[in-house]
Amino acid sequence: MIDTATVDRIFEAADIVSVVSDYVSLKRKGANYWGNCPFHDEKTPSFSVSPAKNIYKCFGCGKGGNAVNFIMGVENISYYEALLFLAKKFHIEVKEKELSHEEIQQQNEKESLMALTEWAQKHFTENLQTQEGQSVGMSYFMHRGFREDIIKRFQLGYALDKRDEYTVAAQQAGFKLEYLEKTGMTIVKENNYMIDRFHGRAIFPIHSISGRVIAFGGRAIKKDEVAKYQNSPESDIYHKSTVLYGLYFAKSAITKKKKCYIVEGYADVISMVQAGVENIVAPCGTALTTQQIQQLRRILPSVDAERSDDKNVTLLYDGDAAGMHAALKNGKMLLEEGLNVKVVVLPEPEDPDSFAQNHDSTEVAKYLEENEQDYIAFKINHYLAEAQKDPLKMSQLIEDIASTIEVIPDEVKRSIYISMSCKMLNVEERLLYSRVNSIYKKKQEEAKGPSRADVISKVQSVDVPPPEAFLPEEMQGNELVEPSQTEKDLMQVIVRFGNYPFSVVQPDGSTLTTSVAEYIQEDMDIDHLQFNTPIYQEMLNQYIERFKKDQLPSEQFFIRSSNPDFVSEASKLIMDSYPLSKIFDKNAKDTKIKIKQVSFDESERLPKIVPYVLCNFKYEWIEKLIAEKSQLLRQYKGDITTLMSEINQLNKAKAKCVKLLGERHIQPVSFNK
């Protein structure tokens, strides 16, 4: 456990902009920073970070929270792990005892897997200092031309050439065989025969975007090995289709230079970094995937939707057939994600690794600059010479270029590429425009799916159960409700001002001072009311529970909660902005006055805000009860006297609310300046 004082220090030190910037490229707009959300795929930034409130909110997918909440989501780790993660980042000492074997076993599986891979990296790196490590592992790296500082930077290592050396050492360190198997570094065969996956290989650790070791690549050193590379299999902490090798080391340079190079292998990345090209990454032993591109796009500087001049990617591949094929295939995928794509092809038989080793940094930089060409121009030039000899092949090339241009999200860029391509292909622009539009329309039609008539026809042909049948049994018959605006307003008061003092005049004329949250809760209890939204009611209950223990909740009570749902809801309420009601505008004379022209001390407004939002909340409840009882009245067959009396009482209460609220009661209230 981490003591409360240390947790508070972590929250105070964890600057949200600094934390998020490690994963998302942010640009300042007004008081907040904006970028592409790391929790869902988007091309237009809707992810907002507020340095003043130290929280984030995505207006696309709705996720929000604090720095701890963000790390939990993006790293997929526990609350406790996220605290330790941020403590390390912001140099806050957390005194923890060394875990015993039993305590290691009690950790949840994912934490254990992560602890194991990080221990394994240190183990493999330390192996380089052994006699075998020096004579075999280090000699191999030196033969490849890797400097010692680069070996240290990328945490390279060596697995001793003994069948189960790693497995035995890991078990002696307290790690369960179950987790050794799940990371894929130990292979268990019949009769409990265990083999180290990487024995006798040079080790390339694979890091997450935050720098944690999550997997490994093992390069064969012996000439008689069948497989040149062995890679960690998929696990709960490693999904190779989402990870880019070297991204952790490259992200700062990528952001600074507004550009990223993509190569094919681990050694390509390391050698190019050694040659001065630091903004470079590679897929992890697989073809480039859409998920990897989307992760890269979030790192590249975020710009306005109509501009994308900061999102540049250059494919750097061998000049052989395999390299050309990869460039042609991957370029289109990158274009589709809104990136600017260029290609550099190296002279045969060079690859990025050998080219960097055979040239100094100045020569490498010069070659990259002078030989970089636009992807679509590269594609046309690659096929044009042969296509010009055959009308059929020329037609196929035009079709290919049209389908490539069509995937570009930006309309202006599409238009420019059409003009450029027509000049290179010597065809009329109207022809290519027509083909691009035709492909686009066809894709749109396919995306729509079957027509409504087709759907109705299919529904009528089968016995369709009612919608409730698809709900879990415990939810059948219950109405699923989203929080209403009046609930949001009331909950926002509790989240932002719950611990503020609030004075109430008693019947005898005396004044009783309580807190805003206690006043709201007591007032709701009098009328036997509660939030329709369960999470809101749970938040209020926990807030009041803290008061009952004589512990005054801080203003950050919900934002610093260990309950991620509380943090998310509180962030939404704080970040969301609603139209300002003129009922609290003391200075407004013009009904069209803008919000930003009015400045209030929010604490002074609480005596009016709190009764107003409570009354608005009650009005909504009363209307709901009147509707329910009126429905009963229409169906009731007995004595309706009691029911009519209840409806009359509710109508009287409604009239009181209307009198207090006035005509403006239908407007939502804003508590944001």
Rosetta blueprint (number, residue, H / E / L):
1 M L
2 I L
3 D L
4 T H
5 A H
6 T H
7 V H
8 D H
9 R H
10 I H
11 F H
12 E H
13 A H
14 A L
15 D L
16 I H
17 V H
18 S H
19 V H
20 V H
21 S H
22 D L
23 Y L
24 V L
25 S L
26 L L
27 K E
28 R E
29 K E
30 G L
31 A L
32 N E
33 Y E
34 W E
35 G E
36 N L
37 C L
38 P L
39 F L
40 H L
41 D L
42 E L
43 K L
44 T L
45 P L
46 S L
47 F E
48 S E
49 V E
50 S E
51 P L
52 A L
53 K L
54 N L
55 I E
56 Y E
57 K E
58 C E
59 F L
60 G L
61 C L
62 G L
63 K L
64 G E
65 G E
66 N L
67 A H
68 V H
69 N H
70 F H
71 I H
72 M H
73 G H
74 V H
75 E H
76 N L
77 I L
78 S L
79 Y H
80 Y H
81 E H
82 A H
83 L H
84 L H
85 F H
86 L H
87 A H
88 K H
89 K H
90 F L
91 H L
92 I L
93 E L
94 V L
95 K L
96 E L
97 K L
98 E L
99 L L
100 S L
101 H H
102 E H
103 E H
104 I H
105 Q H
106 Q H
107 Q L
108 N L
109 E H
110 K H
111 E H
112 S H
113 L H
114 M H
115 A H
116 L H
117 T H
118 E H
119 W H
120 A H
121 Q H
122 K H
123 H H
124 F H
125 T H
126 E H
127 N H
128 L L
129 Q L
130 T L
131 Q H
132 E H
133 G H
134 Q H
135 S H
136 V H
137 G H
138 M H
139 S H
140 Y H
141 F H
142 M H
143 H H
144 R L
145 G L
146 F L
147 R L
148 E H
149 D H
150 I H
151 I H
152 K H
153 R H
154 F L
155 Q L
156 L L
157 G E
158 Y E
159 A L
160 L L
161 D L
162 K L
163 R L
164 D L
165 E H
166 Y H
167 T H
168 V H
169 A H
170 A H
171 Q H
172 Q H
173 A L
174 G L
175 F L
176 K L
177 L H
178 E H
179 Y H
180 L H
181 E H
182 K H
183 T L
184 G L
185 M L
186 T E
187 I E
188 V E
189 K L
190 E H
191 N H
192 N H
193 Y L
194 M E
195 I E
196 D E
197 R L
198 F L
199 H L
200 G L
201 R E
202 A E
203 I E
204 F E
205 P E
206 I E
207 H E
208 S L
209 I L
210 S L
211 G L
212 R L
213 V E
214 I E
215 A E
216 F E
217 G E
218 G E
219 R E
220 A E
221 I L
222 K L
223 K L
224 D L
225 E L
226 V L
227 A L
228 K L
229 Y E
230 Q E
231 N E
232 S L
233 P L
234 E L
235 S L
236 D L
237 I L
238 Y L
239 H L
240 K H
241 S H
242 T H
243 V L
244 L E
245 Y E
246 G L
247 L H
248 Y H
249 F H
250 A H
251 K H
252 S H
253 A H
254 I H
255 T H
256 K H
257 K H
258 K L
259 K E
260 C E
261 Y E
262 I E
263 V L
264 E L
265 G L
266 Y H
267 A H
268 D H
269 V H
270 I H
271 S H
272 M H
273 V H
274 Q H
275 A L
276 G L
277 V L
278 E L
279 N L
280 I E
281 V E
282 A E
283 P E
284 C L
285 G L
286 T L
287 A L
288 L L
289 T L
290 T H
291 Q H
292 Q H
293 I H
294 Q H
295 Q H
296 L H
297 R H
298 R H
299 I H
300 L L
301 P L
302 S L
303 V L
304 D L
305 A L
306 E L
307 R L
308 S L
309 D L
310 D L
311 K L
312 N E
313 V E
314 T E
315 L E
316 L E
317 Y E
318 D L
319 G L
320 D L
321 A H
322 A H
323 G H
324 M H
325 H H
326 A H
327 A H
328 L H
329 K H
330 N H
331 G H
332 K H
333 M H
334 L H
335 L H
336 E H
337 E L
338 G L
339 L L
340 N E
341 V E
342 K E
343 V E
344 V E
345 V E
346 L L
347 P L
348 E L
349 P L
350 E L
351 D L
352 P H
353 D H
354 S H
355 F H
356 A H
357 Q H
358 N H
359 H L
360 D L
361 S H
362 T H
363 E H
364 V H
365 A H
366 K H
367 Y H
368 L H
369 E H
370 E H
371 N H
372 E L
373 Q E
374 D E
375 Y H
376 I H
377 A H
378 F H
379 K H
380 I H
381 N H
382 H H
383 Y H
384 L H
385 A H
386 E H
387 A H
388 Q L
389 K L
390 D L
391 P H
392 L H
393 K H
394 M H
395 S H
396 Q H
397 L H
398 I H
399 E H
400 D H
401 I H
402 A H
403 S H
404 T H
405 I H
406 E H
407 V L
408 I L
409 P L
410 D L
411 E H
412 V H
413 K H
414 R H
415 S H
416 I H
417 Y H
418 I H
419 S H
420 M H
421 S H
422 C H
423 K H
424 M H
425 L H
426 N L
427 V L
428 E L
429 E H
430 R H
431 L H
432 L H
433 Y H
434 S H
435 R H
436 V H
437 N H
438 S H
439 I H
440 Y H
441 K H
442 K H
443 K H
444 Q H
445 E H
446 E H
447 A H
448 K H
449 G L
450 P L
451 S L
452 R H
453 A H
454 D H
455 V H
456 I H
457 S H
458 K H
459 V H
460 Q H
461 S L
462 V L
463 D L
464 V L
465 P L
466 P L
467 P H
468 E H
469 A H
470 F H
471 L L
472 P L
473 E H
474 E H
475 M H
476 Q L
477 G L
478 N L
479 E L
480 L L
481 V L
482 E L
483 P L
484 S L
485 Q H
486 T H
487 E H
488 K H
489 D H
490 L H
491 M H
492 Q H
493 V H
494 I H
495 V H
496 R H
497 F H
498 G L
499 N L
500 Y L
501 P E
502 F E
503 S E
504 V E
505 V E
506 Q L
507 P L
508 D L
509 G L
510 S L
511 T E
512 L E
513 T E
514 T E
515 S E
516 V H
517 A H
518 E H
519 Y H
520 I H
521 Q H
522 E H
523 D H
524 M H
525 D H
526 I H
527 D L
528 H L
529 L L
530 Q L
531 F L
532 N L
533 T L
534 P H
535 I H
536 Y H
537 Q H
538 E H
539 M H
540 L H
541 N H
542 Q H
543 Y H
544 I H
545 E H
546 R H
547 F H
548 K H
549 K L
550 D L
551 Q L
552 L L
553 P L
554 S L
555 E L
556 Q L
557 F L
558 F L
559 I L
560 R L
561 S L
562 S L
563 N L
564 P H
565 D H
566 F H
567 V H
568 S H
569 E H
570 A H
571 S H
572 K H
573 L H
574 I H
575 M H
576 D L
577 S L
578 Y L
579 P L
580 L L
581 S L
582 K H
583 I H
584 F H
585 D L
586 K L
587 N L
588 A L
589 K L
590 D L
591 T L
592 K L
593 I L
594 K L
595 I H
596 K H
597 Q H
598 V L
599 S L
600 F L
601 D L
602 E H
603 S H
604 E H
605 R H
606 L H
607 P H
608 K H
609 I H
610 V H
611 P H
612 Y H
613 V H
614 L H
615 C H
616 N H
617 F H
618 K H
619 Y H
620 E H
621 W H
622 I H
623 E H
624 K H
625 L H
626 I H
627 A H
628 E H
629 K H
630 S H
631 Q H
632 L H
633 L H
634 R H
635 Q H
636 Y L
637 K L
638 G L
639 D L
640 I L
641 T H
642 T H
643 L H
644 M H
645 S H
646 E H
647 I H
648 N H
649 Q H
650 L H
651 N H
652 K H
653 A H
654 K H
655 A H
656 K H
657 C H
658 V H
659 K H
660 L H
661 L H
662 G H
663 E H
664 R H
665 H H
666 I H
667 Q L
668 P L
669 V L
670 S L
671 F L
672 N L
673 K L
